[in-house]
Amino acid sequence: MTKLWISALALALVAGGVCAQDVRYANPNNGNNDDNAHYGWADVLRADPVQGVTRTEVPRQECYDQPVVRHEGGNSTAGTVLGAVIGGVLGNTVGKGDGRKAATVAGAVAGGAIGNRTNRGRDYETTQTQCREVSSVSEQRRIIGYDVEYRYRGEVYTSRLSYDPGERLRVRVRVDPAD
């Protein structure tokens, strides 16, 4: 009975080993068996980075100061009235007799004109910030892949990979009839 159990155990181990050996023929990418392919390890001889340029359009705001003339205004009506009153009073004090009325009117008109001009306000120059959006192109160099040279079973091969494989590279070996 013990011999039967040992025989069954040995058979199970052999069957398990065969099963594990068949797994190496399976393609891990799609899960299908490919009887003409197997996987191995190649020694990486060198891996040279491949540089690429990435161009990106970057919007930014550009601002500058621009001179502007501003007007600080007063109330021209109030200046005119005040000038007319002051001019009329002065004209009234200057004139004598019948000329007093004419001097009062002339003083009021002249004072109103002067008051209007002086109370109009003043112009002054200042700066105002103007901004506009502009686009600039940004170029960046970066690694886009690696040119890899590797040796498998004495033969040297090259491939471009998207990653640095390190010292060893897993390879898929496929055998097809040559017609």
N, CA and C atoms as a LAMMPS dump frame, in Angstrom:
ITEM: TIMESTEP
0
ITEM: NUMBER OF ATOMS
537
ITEM: BOX BOUNDS ff ff ff
-5.0000000000000000e+02 5.0000000000000000e+02
-5.0000000000000000e+02 5.0000000000000000e+02
-5.0000000000000000e+02 5.0000000000000000e+02
ITEM: ATOMS id mol type element x y z
1 1 1 N 0.824 -1.179 0
2 1 2 C 0 0 0
3 1 3 C 0.871 1.247 0
4 2 1 N 1.954 1.198 0.773
5 2 2 C 2.857 2.326 0.817
6 2 3 C 3.496 2.527 -0.545
7 3 1 N 3.817 1.449 -1.254
8 3 2 C 4.392 1.576 -2.588
9 3 3 C 3.402 2.231 -3.53
10 4 1 N 2.135 1.95 -3.378
11 4 2 C 1.097 2.541 -4.224
12 4 3 C 1.04 4.049 -4.003
13 5 1 N 1.113 4.486 -2.738
14 5 2 C 1.072 5.914 -2.434
15 5 3 C 2.321 6.62 -2.959
16 6 1 N 3.459 5.997 -2.822
17 6 2 C 4.709 6.601 -3.312
18 6 3 C 4.664 6.7 -4.829
19 7 1 N 4.142 5.681 -5.509
20 7 2 C 4.024 5.707 -6.972
21 7 3 C 3.076 6.813 -7.405
22 8 1 N 1.949 6.963 -6.71
23 8 2 C 0.978 8.005 -7.055
24 8 3 C 1.579 9.39 -6.827
25 9 1 N 2.322 9.534 -5.738
26 9 2 C 2.959 10.811 -5.436
27 9 3 C 4.023 11.15 -6.49
28 10 1 N 4.825 10.194 -6.887
29 10 2 C 5.846 10.403 -7.909
30 10 3 C 5.209 10.774 -9.231
31 11 1 N 4.1 10.101 -9.587
32 11 2 C 3.384 10.41 -10.829
33 11 3 C 2.825 11.833 -10.798
34 12 1 N 2.315 12.25 -9.661
35 12 2 C 1.768 13.599 -9.512
36 12 3 C 2.879 14.644 -9.667
37 13 1 N 4.029 14.391 -9.083
38 13 2 C 5.145 15.337 -9.207
39 13 3 C 5.64 15.434 -10.641
40 14 1 N 5.739 14.321 -11.327
41 14 2 C 6.18 14.336 -12.721
42 14 3 C 5.165 15.074 -13.581
43 15 1 N 3.886 14.829 -13.377
44 15 2 C 2.838 15.501 -14.149
45 15 3 C 2.85 16.998 -13.871
46 16 1 N 3.061 17.366 -12.611
47 16 2 C 3.141 18.795 -12.26
48 16 3 C 4.329 19.447 -12.91
49 17 1 N 5.464 18.77 -12.983
50 17 2 C 6.647 19.321 -13.637
51 17 3 C 6.434 19.521 -15.11
52 18 1 N 5.754 18.611 -15.757
53 18 2 C 5.461 18.732 -17.176
54 18 3 C 4.533 19.912 -17.395
55 19 1 N 3.566 20.059 -16.527
56 19 2 C 2.606 21.16 -16.628
57 19 3 C 3.342 22.498 -16.484
58 20 1 N 4.247 22.575 -15.533
59 20 2 C 4.979 23.818 -15.327
60 20 3 C 5.867 24.118 -16.514
61 21 1 N 6.427 23.096 -17.16
62 21 2 C 7.282 23.311 -18.304
63 21 3 C 6.475 23.807 -19.498
64 22 1 N 5.221 23.402 -19.633
65 22 2 C 4.387 23.849 -20.743
66 22 3 C 4.051 25.329 -20.64
67 23 1 N 4.095 25.879 -19.442
68 23 2 C 3.731 27.274 -19.253
69 23 3 C 4.692 28.19 -20.001
70 24 1 N 5.945 27.806 -20.159
71 24 2 C 6.894 28.688 -20.83
72 24 3 C 6.556 28.898 -22.292
73 25 1 N 5.73 28.03 -22.86
74 25 2 C 5.35 28.191 -24.263
75 25 3 C 4.145 29.107 -24.424
76 26 1 N 3.516 29.455 -23.356
77 26 2 C 2.327 30.317 -23.438
78 26 3 C 2.756 31.764 -23.632
79 27 1 N 2.026 32.498 -24.454
80 27 2 C 2.285 33.913 -24.682
81 27 3 C 1.582 34.689 -23.574
82 28 1 N 2.315 35.425 -22.738
83 28 2 C 1.669 36.132 -21.631
84 28 3 C 0.815 37.293 -22.102
85 29 1 N 0.989 37.775 -23.337
86 29 2 C 0.234 38.929 -23.812
87 29 3 C -1.222 38.597 -24.12
88 30 1 N -1.475 37.449 -24.742
89 30 2 C -2.857 37.167 -25.108
90 30 3 C -3.383 35.866 -24.503
91 31 1 N -2.572 35.139 -23.763
92 31 2 C -3.046 33.948 -23.088
93 31 3 C -3.197 32.746 -23.996
94 32 1 N -2.928 32.868 -25.292
95 32 2 C -3.045 31.733 -26.218
96 32 3 C -1.73 30.973 -26.26
97 33 1 N -1.813 29.682 -26.534
98 33 2 C -0.598 28.881 -26.7
99 33 3 C -0.071 29.08 -28.106
100 34 1 N 1.242 29.258 -28.206
101 34 2 C 1.901 29.384 -29.503
102 34 3 C 2.996 28.325 -29.498
103 35 1 N 2.747 27.208 -30.206
104 35 2 C 3.655 26.077 -30.15
105 35 3 C 5.023 26.383 -30.746
106 36 1 N 5.128 27.427 -31.549
107 36 2 C 6.397 27.726 -32.213
108 36 3 C 7.196 28.814 -31.5
109 37 1 N 6.81 29.211 -30.284
110 37 2 C 7.511 30.285 -29.591
111 37 3 C 7.823 29.866 -28.165
112 38 1 N 8.914 30.421 -27.66
113 38 2 C 9.248 30.268 -26.254
114 38 3 C 9.973 31.545 -25.814
115 39 1 N 10.216 31.662 -24.511
116 39 2 C 10.815 32.866 -23.958
117 39 3 C 12.166 32.532 -23.356
118 40 1 N 13.072 33.503 -23.439
119 40 2 C 14.399 33.339 -22.872
120 40 3 C 14.917 34.683 -22.401
121 41 1 N 16.165 34.69 -21.946
122 41 2 C 16.779 35.912 -21.452
123 41 3 C 18.005 36.234 -22.294
124 42 1 N 18.117 37.507 -22.654
125 42 2 C 19.265 37.98 -23.43
126 42 3 C 20.065 38.952 -22.565
127 43 1 N 21.366 38.995 -22.784
128 43 2 C 22.229 39.945 -22.081
129 43 3 C 22.224 41.265 -22.84
130 44 1 N 21.936 42.353 -22.136
131 44 2 C 21.922 43.68 -22.758
132 44 3 C 23.356 44.171 -22.847
133 45 1 N 23.788 44.493 -24.059
134 45 2 C 25.135 45.008 -24.284
135 45 3 C 25.195 46.516 -24.063
136 46 1 N 24.159 47.209 -24.533
137 46 2 C 24.069 48.648 -24.294
138 46 3 C 22.646 49.111 -24.541
139 47 1 N 22.286 50.192 -23.881
140 47 2 C 20.969 50.826 -24.041
141 47 3 C 21.203 52.325 -24.147
142 48 1 N 21.062 52.873 -25.37
143 48 2 C 21.304 54.292 -25.614
144 48 3 C 19.984 55.048 -25.591
145 49 1 N 19.896 56.083 -24.758
146 49 2 C 18.659 56.875 -24.735
147 49 3 C 18.447 57.612 -26.06
148 50 1 N 17.213 57.675 -26.508
149 50 2 C 16.841 58.403 -27.72
150 50 3 C 16.1 59.655 -27.272
151 51 1 N 16.652 60.816 -27.654
152 51 2 C 16.066 62.098 -27.262
153 51 3 C 15.01 62.53 -28.274
154 52 1 N 13.983 63.174 -27.786
155 52 2 C 12.942 63.741 -28.637
156 52 3 C 12.607 65.139 -28.157
157 53 1 N 12.029 65.941 -29.035
158 53 2 C 11.641 67.301 -28.688
159 53 3 C 10.125 67.368 -28.633
160 54 1 N 9.626 67.871 -27.529
161 54 2 C 8.188 68.076 -27.359
162 54 3 C 7.917 69.565 -27.426
163 55 1 N 7.033 69.973 -28.33
164 55 2 C 6.67 71.391 -28.462
165 55 3 C 5.289 71.601 -27.877
166 56 1 N 5.191 72.611 -26.999
167 56 2 C 3.928 72.936 -26.349
168 56 3 C 3.681 74.427 -26.5
169 57 1 N 2.468 74.792 -26.88
170 57 2 C 2.109 76.202 -26.976
171 57 3 C 1.603 76.65 -25.605
172 58 1 N 2.284 77.665 -25.046
173 58 2 C 1.975 78.125 -23.701
174 58 3 C 1.411 79.541 -23.778
175 59 1 N 0.134 79.744 -23.388
176 59 2 C -0.399 81.111 -23.365
177 59 3 C 0.106 81.848 -22.119
178 60 1 N 0.427 83.122 -22.293
179 60 2 C 0.855 83.927 -21.165
180 60 3 C 0.373 85.351 -21.372
181 61 1 N 0.358 86.129 -20.301
182 61 2 C -0.115 87.498 -20.372
183 61 3 C 1.088 88.434 -20.394
184 62 1 N 1.071 89.364 -21.331
185 62 2 C 2.152 90.34 -21.473
186 62 3 C 1.576 91.704 -21.13
187 63 1 N 2.165 92.4 -20.155
188 63 2 C 1.647 93.701 -19.703
189 63 3 C 2.719 94.78 -19.89
190 64 1 N 2.256 96.004 -20.125
191 64 2 C 3.148 97.145 -20.287
192 64 3 C 2.401 98.399 -19.857
193 65 1 N 3.163 99.429 -19.454
194 65 2 C 2.573 100.698 -19.044
195 65 3 C 2.499 101.627 -20.246
196 66 1 N 1.333 102.257 -20.41
197 66 2 C 1.11 103.166 -21.534
198 66 3 C 0.747 104.543 -20.966
199 67 1 N 1.375 105.626 -21.486
200 67 2 C 1.028 106.962 -20.986
201 67 3 C -0.394 107.354 -21.41
202 68 1 N -1.13 107.988 -20.485
203 68 2 C -2.513 108.394 -20.723
204 68 3 C -2.687 109.808 -20.184
205 69 1 N -3.408 110.657 -20.922
206 69 2 C -3.709 112.012 -20.468
207 69 3 C -5.091 111.985 -19.826
208 70 1 N -5.153 112.416 -18.586
209 70 2 C -6.421 112.432 -17.846
210 70 3 C -6.826 113.889 -17.605
211 71 1 N -8.112 114.088 -17.43
212 71 2 C -8.66 115.419 -17.189
213 71 3 C -9.305 115.426 -15.817
214 72 1 N -8.817 116.356 -14.985
215 72 2 C -9.426 116.527 -13.675
216 72 3 C -10.272 117.787 -13.776
217 73 1 N -11.563 117.603 -13.86
218 73 2 C -12.436 118.732 -14.154
219 73 3 C -13.117 119.298 -12.934
220 74 1 N -13.424 120.581 -13.045
221 74 2 C -14.199 121.249 -12.012
222 74 3 C -15.584 121.55 -12.562
223 75 1 N -16.357 122.242 -11.789
224 75 2 C -17.702 122.609 -12.206
225 75 3 C -17.616 123.951 -12.92
226 76 1 N -17.732 123.96 -14.272
227 76 2 C -17.558 125.195 -15.029
228 76 3 C -18.726 126.166 -14.809
229 77 1 N -19.895 125.702 -14.486
230 77 2 C -21.04 126.589 -14.236
231 77 3 C -20.815 127.389 -12.959
232 78 1 N -20.348 126.719 -11.921
233 78 2 C -20.096 127.424 -10.656
234 78 3 C -18.986 128.449 -10.838
235 79 1 N -17.951 128.116 -11.606
236 79 2 C -16.859 129.056 -11.857
237 79 3 C -17.337 130.262 -12.648
238 80 1 N -18.206 130.02 -13.607
239 80 2 C -18.73 131.128 -14.415
240 80 3 C -19.551 132.074 -13.557
241 81 1 N -20.435 131.532 -12.743
242 81 2 C -21.293 132.372 -11.889
243 81 3 C -20.445 133.139 -10.882
244 82 1 N -19.521 132.465 -10.234
245 82 2 C -18.676 133.122 -9.244
246 82 3 C -17.831 134.222 -9.904
247 83 1 N -17.274 133.934 -11.079
248 83 2 C -16.495 134.946 -11.804
249 83 3 C -17.346 136.141 -12.203
250 84 1 N -18.595 135.894 -12.625
251 84 2 C -19.493 136.986 -13.023
252 84 3 C -19.826 137.873 -11.823
253 85 1 N -20.058 137.259 -10.674
254 85 2 C -20.396 138.05 -9.471
255 85 3 C -19.204 138.912 -9.059
256 86 1 N -18.007 138.27 -9.007
257 86 2 C -16.826 139.037 -8.602
258 86 3 C -16.53 140.133 -9.62
259 87 1 N -16.655 139.812 -10.921
260 87 2 C -16.411 140.816 -11.97
261 87 3 C -17.429 141.947 -11.898
262 88 1 N -18.683 141.641 -11.615
263 88 2 C -19.719 142.679 -11.493
264 88 3 C -19.458 143.602 -10.316
265 89 1 N -19.028 143.043 -9.184
266 89 2 C -18.74 143.857 -8.006
267 89 3 C -17.554 144.772 -8.295
268 90 1 N -16.528 144.228 -8.934
269 90 2 C -15.366 145.06 -9.254
270 90 3 C -15.732 146.15 -10.256
271 91 1 N -16.542 145.799 -11.259
272 91 2 C -16.964 146.793 -12.258
273 91 3 C -17.817 147.882 -11.615
274 92 1 N -18.601 147.508 -10.656
275 92 2 C -19.47 148.462 -9.981
276 92 3 C -18.644 149.448 -9.156
277 93 1 N -17.574 148.982 -8.542
278 93 2 C -16.744 149.876 -7.73
279 93 3 C -15.854 150.773 -8.586
280 94 1 N -15.545 150.333 -9.803
281 94 2 C -14.667 151.115 -10.669
282 94 3 C -15.466 152.238 -11.345
283 95 1 N -16.679 151.934 -11.788
284 95 2 C -17.443 152.901 -12.561
285 95 3 C -18.053 153.99 -11.694
286 96 1 N -18.335 155.162 -12.345
287 96 2 C -18.953 156.294 -11.66
288 96 3 C -20.139 156.769 -12.48
289 97 1 N -21.183 157.117 -11.861
290 97 2 C -22.345 157.688 -12.516
291 97 3 C -22.999 156.704 -13.441
292 98 1 N -23.316 157.183 -14.708
293 98 2 C -23.993 156.321 -15.684
294 98 3 C -23.07 155.209 -16.178
295 99 1 N -21.789 155.41 -16.075
296 99 2 C -20.836 154.393 -16.51
297 99 3 C -20.748 153.217 -15.542
298 100 1 N -21.354 153.408 -14.371
299 100 2 C -21.306 152.348 -13.375
300 100 3 C -22.052 151.118 -13.846
301 101 1 N -23.225 151.29 -14.474
302 101 2 C -24.009 150.154 -14.965
303 101 3 C -23.24 149.418 -16.071
304 102 1 N -22.64 150.173 -16.955
305 102 2 C -21.893 149.558 -18.046
306 102 3 C -20.658 148.842 -17.507
307 103 1 N -20.001 149.423 -16.515
308 103 2 C -18.82 148.803 -15.919
309 103 3 C -19.213 147.535 -15.158
310 104 1 N -20.389 147.55 -14.51
311 104 2 C -20.858 146.362 -13.778
312 104 3 C -21.127 145.228 -14.76
313 105 1 N -21.809 145.53 -15.877
314 105 2 C -22.117 144.508 -16.891
315 105 3 C -20.821 144.01 -17.511
316 106 1 N -19.919 144.908 -17.88
317 106 2 C -18.663 144.493 -18.495
318 106 3 C -17.836 143.659 -17.518
319 107 1 N -17.808 144.036 -16.245
320 107 2 C -17.069 143.273 -15.235
321 107 3 C -17.665 141.887 -15.033
322 108 1 N -19.012 141.813 -15.061
323 108 2 C -19.672 140.512 -14.892
324 108 3 C -19.368 139.595 -16.069
325 109 1 N -19.407 140.118 -17.296
326 109 2 C -19.115 139.306 -18.485
327 109 3 C -17.668 138.852 -18.465
328 110 1 N -16.739 139.783 -18.181
329 110 2 C -15.32 139.425 -18.154
330 110 3 C -15.034 138.446 -17.014
331 111 1 N -15.617 138.675 -15.861
332 111 2 C -15.407 137.773 -14.719
333 111 3 C -15.987 136.392 -14.974
334 112 1 N -17.148 136.312 -15.64
335 112 2 C -17.746 135.016 -15.981
336 112 3 C -16.87 134.227 -16.945
337 113 1 N -16.295 134.938 -17.935
338 113 2 C -15.418 134.27 -18.909
339 113 3 C -14.148 133.761 -18.23
340 114 1 N -13.562 134.571 -17.377
341 114 2 C -12.34 134.156 -16.67
342 114 3 C -12.646 133.011 -15.71
343 115 1 N -13.746 133.088 -14.997
344 115 2 C -14.132 132.024 -14.056
345 115 3 C -14.41 130.707 -14.769
346 116 1 N -14.983 130.792 -15.941
347 116 2 C -15.274 129.575 -16.725
348 116 3 C -13.967 128.892 -17.141
349 117 1 N -12.998 129.706 -17.605
350 117 2 C -11.733 129.134 -18.057
351 117 3 C -10.897 128.572 -16.904
352 118 1 N -10.858 129.24 -15.796
353 118 2 C -10.017 128.77 -14.688
354 118 3 C -10.626 127.576 -13.959
355 119 1 N -11.885 127.404 -14.011
356 119 2 C -12.532 126.311 -13.288
357 119 3 C -12.823 125.11 -14.179
358 120 1 N -12.326 125.072 -15.377
359 120 2 C -12.554 123.931 -16.269
360 120 3 C -11.803 122.691 -15.799
361 121 1 N -10.824 122.846 -15.012
362 121 2 C -10.031 121.712 -14.554
363 121 3 C -8.677 121.731 -15.218
364 122 1 N -7.944 120.651 -15.01
365 122 2 C -6.613 120.6 -15.593
366 122 3 C -6.376 119.206 -16.158
367 123 1 N -5.486 119.132 -17.126
368 123 2 C -5.083 117.855 -17.708
369 123 3 C -3.769 117.427 -17.072
370 124 1 N -3.626 116.152 -16.815
371 124 2 C -2.365 115.629 -16.304
372 124 3 C -2.085 114.28 -16.952
373 125 1 N -0.798 113.931 -17.006
374 125 2 C -0.394 112.685 -17.654
375 125 3 C -0.061 111.648 -16.586
376 126 1 N -0.548 110.44 -16.807
377 126 2 C -0.277 109.317 -15.906
378 126 3 C -0.056 108.066 -16.764
379 127 1 N 0.166 106.953 -16.15
380 127 2 C 0.33 105.701 -16.901
381 127 3 C -0.78 104.733 -16.523
382 128 1 N -1.14 103.929 -17.491
383 128 2 C -2.168 102.904 -17.294
384 128 3 C -1.588 101.58 -17.801
385 129 1 N -1.774 100.508 -17.028
386 129 2 C -1.24 99.198 -17.411
387 129 3 C -2.184 98.535 -18.407
388 130 1 N -1.626 98.156 -19.549
389 130 2 C -2.377 97.449 -20.594
390 130 3 C -1.837 96.021 -20.662
391 131 1 N -2.724 95.044 -20.777
392 131 2 C -2.306 93.648 -20.86
393 131 3 C -2.95 92.987 -22.078
394 132 1 N -2.22 92.017 -22.635
395 132 2 C -2.76 91.232 -23.739
396 132 3 C -2.218 89.816 -23.619
397 133 1 N -2.952 88.871 -24.167
398 133 2 C -2.537 87.471 -24.094
399 133 3 C -1.77 87.102 -25.359
400 134 1 N -0.592 86.526 -25.157
401 134 2 C 0.245 86.082 -26.269
402 134 3 C 0.599 84.618 -26.045
403 135 1 N 0.934 83.942 -27.11
404 135 2 C 1.314 82.531 -27.02
405 135 3 C 2.796 82.398 -27.349
406 136 1 N 3.463 81.548 -26.61
407 136 2 C 4.849 81.24 -26.914
408 136 3 C 4.989 79.724 -26.981
409 137 1 N 5.952 79.276 -27.762
410 137 2 C 6.166 77.842 -27.946
411 137 3 C 7.296 77.412 -27.022
412 138 1 N 7.02 76.399 -26.219
413 138 2 C 8.009 75.852 -25.3
414 138 3 C 8.501 74.518 -25.857
415 139 1 N 9.811 74.382 -25.971
416 139 2 C 10.389 73.134 -26.459
417 139 3 C 11.127 72.458 -25.313
418 140 1 N 10.844 71.175 -25.135
419 140 2 C 11.506 70.41 -24.084
420 140 3 C 12.102 69.147 -24.686
421 141 1 N 13.337 68.878 -24.317
422 141 2 C 13.987 67.63 -24.73
423 141 3 C 13.709 66.596 -23.659
424 142 1 N 13.348 65.398 -24.112
425 142 2 C 13.127 64.321 -23.156
426 142 3 C 13.42 62.996 -23.832
427 143 1 N 13.597 61.957 -23.023
428 143 2 C 13.892 60.627 -23.544
429 143 3 C 12.59 59.999 -24.024
430 144 1 N 12.566 59.589 -25.314
431 144 2 C 11.363 58.974 -25.868
432 144 3 C 11.511 57.47 -26.039
433 145 1 N 12.71 56.939 -25.807
434 145 2 C 12.92 55.504 -25.938
435 145 3 C 14.386 55.168 -25.768
436 146 1 N 14.708 53.893 -26.018
437 146 2 C 16.079 53.418 -25.889
438 146 3 C 16.404 52.513 -27.067
439 147 1 N 17.549 52.75 -27.704
440 147 2 C 18.068 51.832 -28.708
441 147 3 C 18.896 50.798 -27.95
442 148 1 N 18.41 49.545 -27.961
443 148 2 C 19 48.494 -27.14
444 148 3 C 19.702 47.486 -28.032
445 149 1 N 20.927 47.167 -27.668
446 149 2 C 21.693 46.114 -28.34
447 149 3 C 21.847 44.982 -27.333
448 150 1 N 21.456 43.765 -27.741
449 150 2 C 21.492 42.64 -26.812
450 150 3 C 21.969 41.382 -27.529
451 151 1 N 22.455 40.424 -26.719
452 151 2 C 22.983 39.173 -27.261
453 151 3 C 22.112 38.026 -26.738
454 152 1 N 21.653 37.207 -27.7
455 152 2 C 20.895 36.007 -27.346
456 152 3 C 21.515 34.829 -28.09
457 153 1 N 22.014 33.872 -27.337
458 153 2 C 22.64 32.657 -27.857
459 153 3 C 23.725 32.967 -28.892
460 154 1 N 24.575 33.943 -28.556
461 154 2 C 25.712 34.252 -29.41
462 154 3 C 25.425 35.239 -30.525
463 155 1 N 24.176 35.511 -30.833
464 155 2 C 23.813 36.462 -31.889
465 155 3 C 23.492 37.819 -31.254
466 156 1 N 23.838 38.912 -31.952
467 156 2 C 23.592 40.27 -31.467
468 156 3 C 22.408 40.86 -32.228
469 157 1 N 21.47 41.439 -31.491
470 157 2 C 20.254 42.036 -32.056
471 157 3 C 20.103 43.465 -31.526
472 158 1 N 19.319 44.264 -32.247
473 158 2 C 19.002 45.623 -31.788
474 158 3 C 17.502 45.834 -31.878
475 159 1 N 16.99 46.604 -30.962
476 159 2 C 15.568 46.968 -30.937
477 159 3 C 15.434 48.336 -30.278
478 160 1 N 14.372 49.036 -30.614
479 160 2 C 14.042 50.281 -29.909
480 160 3 C 12.918 49.956 -28.932
481 161 1 N 13.173 50.241 -27.661
482 161 2 C 12.207 49.972 -26.598
483 161 3 C 11.766 51.288 -25.963
484 162 1 N 10.614 51.275 -25.337
485 162 2 C 10.101 52.464 -24.672
486 162 3 C 10.626 52.586 -23.246
487 163 1 N 11.417 51.624 -22.794
488 163 2 C 11.931 51.621 -21.428
489 163 3 C 13.381 51.144 -21.439
490 164 1 N 14.087 51.425 -20.355
491 164 2 C 15.461 50.945 -20.184
492 164 3 C 15.381 49.531 -19.611
493 165 1 N 15.861 48.51 -20.339
494 165 2 C 15.659 47.127 -19.895
495 165 3 C 16.571 46.699 -18.751
496 166 1 N 17.614 47.425 -18.463
497 166 2 C 18.54 47.005 -17.424
498 166 3 C 19.614 46.098 -18.008
499 167 1 N 20.086 45.109 -17.221
500 167 2 C 21.178 44.238 -17.662
501 167 3 C 20.697 43.052 -18.471
502 168 1 N 19.451 42.626 -18.243
503 168 2 C 18.916 41.466 -18.968
504 168 3 C 17.571 41.83 -19.575
505 169 1 N 17.248 41.19 -20.683
506 169 2 C 16.019 41.471 -21.417
507 169 3 C 15.315 40.162 -21.721
508 170 1 N 14.057 40.095 -21.381
509 170 2 C 13.27 38.909 -21.706
510 170 3 C 12.91 38.985 -23.181
511 171 1 N 13.171 37.877 -23.933
512 171 2 C 12.911 37.849 -25.369
513 171 3 C 11.964 36.716 -25.697
514 172 1 N 11.198 36.897 -26.739
515 172 2 C 10.313 35.86 -27.252
516 172 3 C 10.961 35.306 -28.512
517 173 1 N 11.166 34.024 -28.535
518 173 2 C 11.819 33.373 -29.662
519 173 3 C 10.761 32.564 -30.393
520 174 1 N 10.649 32.8 -31.684
521 174 2 C 9.659 32.119 -32.49
522 174 3 C 10.36 31.441 -33.665
523 175 1 N 9.975 30.226 -33.935
524 175 2 C 10.582 29.472 -35.018
525 175 3 C 9.507 29.187 -36.057
526 176 1 N 9.775 29.594 -37.306
527 176 2 C 8.865 29.351 -38.423
528 176 3 C 9.645 28.691 -39.55
529 177 1 N 8.985 27.871 -40.345
530 177 2 C 9.683 27.254 -41.479
531 177 3 C 10.084 28.313 -42.506
532 178 1 N 11.242 28.157 -43.08
533 178 2 C 11.715 29.063 -44.133
534 178 3 C 11.378 28.41 -45.485
535 179 1 N 10.519 29.009 -46.226
536 179 2 C 10.128 28.471 -47.532
537 179 3 C 10.863 29.157 -48.649
